[in-house]
Every structure is written in structure tokens, then in C-alpha cells.
């Protein structure tokens, strides 16, 4: 095995959170002066000792990462997975030298390009052309090197008409296309990608995945963070599974993703928070999926029989009045392949709702799926919108039991997820 190009040893990152203590409804002058004096003394002490300054009376330690260690070899594509809040983005910010660790050591051999969020490294007042040259210079490339790649970058990003327009006027899709094109074409030894491909459309995502494969074949190293487990499985051989800031598992991608997708054990009345499956990039502030039940039970704990009725109930909190909203549900198999895609527009249903709570129901009279574990991806958006209002992905959905099957054709040695009733053969 080749020498590691990235070596992480005992990496930890601590943040200090400030919480304002609960105050009595009526507070005396003496109490107010005492509180102010304590806060001033603590701030002075922290300044003199070089500690982080915080707001609030009750400081709390939060470890975003705790004793993380792993290695990445040259030419490897490492997948990094974990629920929201697991520490993935903090890890990548440290690897990108944006954030300093509290303790531990990171050794990197090579030039790093990072694509951590939409428009990272872009100056909003500069044009697309100027930002390409700026990013190339940051990566240590000469103007001649950048010029030789310029046409490829612009063509891949499909922003020819807007290349001399300030990027602050770009749509989110244009922004991420150009950001990815710059990072991928300026030939860094190490490319770090954090979830941003979720912003683009399907055609662009496919081109990006193809480009990532090309980069790896040329011997460069990629760290790929995504909630799209199917993409992680397709692109990577090894994966790192983070949970609550620590490494839960690092092994072959198939083994790691299988452990990640396994429904969490626990009280059926207390399923995992829906936020653990929420897509990071979305149009926040319109609506939010706050709960999902399947046949009246919490997601991930539902046992169904072949041919049984399915009812998915989605609970929403709407922050802004919605008109002509589009709902979508994808049913995925254990390999996260979509076996059915259901759009509300197929039957002419669009969401129109005022601010407040709302419940949406999807009913299927007969579920003709083979025995196995199934997942759900649910989303709400406007038909012309690139970013969804809210999207939850790879939600543990239900398990289908075929032990009592009599009416449906089923053979375990035959591929496919869809079942049909006994067919008539004739000449």
C-alpha cells in the first residue's frame, strides 16, 4: 500500500457554547448589578488567559469531533457518511485549513481544493471569470496554467453567457456548477467535496460523478461527503462513518453503508429525529417536514405483508403561505435504488396551505413489493425551484414480510423488487 497522503491522528474540536441563565420576571437592582459584574470579571479573565470569549452566563463544552484518527492513500476516494451533526463538515473544515483543531494532528501532502458549500472561496462582487483566476491563484497555479483550463471550466459549468457577470447574481445552480468546475479542473492533488452536488439537477450530478471518477483515475485523492448513499457506494471503495463526533466505523464502503442504513434500535415510540435525514441544502423558511408515520407507526419500525395497503402520513410545519407546492415520495430498496417515484402532480394534486400545521397523506391500496427493507425519500418544492423547500432522504421506511405469501409470484433467486400476481400462460 502506498504512503498516506492524509494522516489524521487523535483529532478533536471543541466549541464553547454560552447559554443565558433563566431570569426571574422581576429582578432587583442588586441582582442586575451582580450579574453584570460577574460577566465582566469572567470576560476580563478569559481575555487575559487567551481563552475563547463567549456570550451568556452558563458556558457549555460541545465536542464536534472527539479523538478522530484515519488515513487516506494517494488516489483513493474516501466516502464520509453520518447523520446531520455527526461532525462531517467540521472535519472537512479542519482538513481544508479553515478551522483549527483543539487537539490532535493532521498531516497533508499535496495541494488541497475544497468545495464545502455553495460558493465557498468566491467573491460575490467579482465576475465568474475573475473568480476562476482568483481560485486558481489561491491553489498556487500560474496564470498560464489557469488560462489553459479556462475554456474547459466554463464549458463544464455551462455559464458561457454569464461568465462576466458578478457571481452574486448567479442562481444557486449556476454557483455550484462553476464552483465544482473550478475545483475539479484546476488539478489539486486532493479534492474535498461536501454535499454540494445535492444543489444541482440530475444531469449535472451525473456529469460531476463522472468527473470525480476521471479525477481518481488520474491518481488524485478525493474525500467525498454525501447523504446520497447510492453515490457513495458507486464512487468509493472505503468509507468513514462518523457518529456524534467520533469514528464509529472505517471499512469497505458496502460494509459501512449497510451499518449506517440499518434502522436504529430503541423505543418504537421514540424514533430517530427526522432532522437526522434532512438534506443540508434546501430553501429554508418555507415549510419543514416534522414527522412521518407509516400505517400509523413511526418510520423504520413498520412490518408489512406482501400486498398490504400502505399509508404514509407526512406532518408539516408551514412558515410561509404555500401555493402550487409539489410533493414527491421515492421508495428505495436495500441498495438505495429507486423502485418507485410518486409525484403529487401525477394526479393533479398541489399543496396550497396557510401558515401553521398541515398533514399530507399518501395511500396505496396494494403494495406489490418483494420481501425486504425499504427506504423513503420525501420532498416538497415548487415545480420551478432548484432547491427543495424541504427534503429528507434515505429514511428507514418499512420491512415487507413474505412468509404468508400465497397470491403473489415470488422466488428468492429471481431479481427485482416488483411482484405481479400469478400470470396466465397460453398459446
Beta strands, then each sheet from edge to edge (+ up, - down):
strand 1: 4-19
strand 2: 58-73
strand 3: 77-81
strand 4: 103-108
strand 5: 112-115
strand 6: 190-194
strand 7: 221-225
strand 8: 238-243
strand 9: 246-252
strand 10: 287-294
strand 11: 297-298
strand 12: 302-305
strand 13: 310-318
strand 14: 322-332
strand 15: 338-343
strand 16: 351-353
strand 17: 356-364
strand 18: 372-382
strand 19: 390-401
sheet 1: 2+ 1- 4+
sheet 2: 5+ 6+ 7+ 3+ 8+ 9-
sheet 3: 11+ 10- 13+ 17-
sheet 4: 12+ 19+ 18- 14+ 15-
sheet 5: 12+ 19+ 18- 14+ 16-
end
